């Protein structure tokens, strides 16, 4: 497994507290005036794994929802939801 892929899996667990069977990066971008990157991933086979391990200035609140909830508009950030659903072949 390539090192960058290993690190992606590690960071997913650190920032969310979940384990995943697979994690696919969809896009990483900076939003408007924010200096911070926003990452959109499709993670499959997720389960609570351990406590989050956030850095001092990180803020990550995992929200668990199924595809029907995303399609119904429950998720804010519609552009990220669209990209994730498209990447997962669910549109």
WOSULFEN-V149319 format. One line per field, one symbol per residue. ss: DSSP state (H for helix, E for strand, L for the rest). burial: + if it has 16 or more other C-alpha atoms within 10 Angstrom, else -. A space follows every 10 residues. Layout:
# WOSULFEN-V149319
ss = ???
burial = ???
This chain:
# WOSULFEN-V149319
ss = LLHHHHHHHH HHHHHHLEEL LEEEEEEEEE LLLLLLEEEE EEEELLEELL LLLLLLLLLL LLLLLLHHHH HLLLLLLHHH HHHHHHHLLL L
burial = -------++- -+++++++++ --++-+---- ---------+ +-+------- -+-------- ---------+ ---------+ +-+++-+--- -
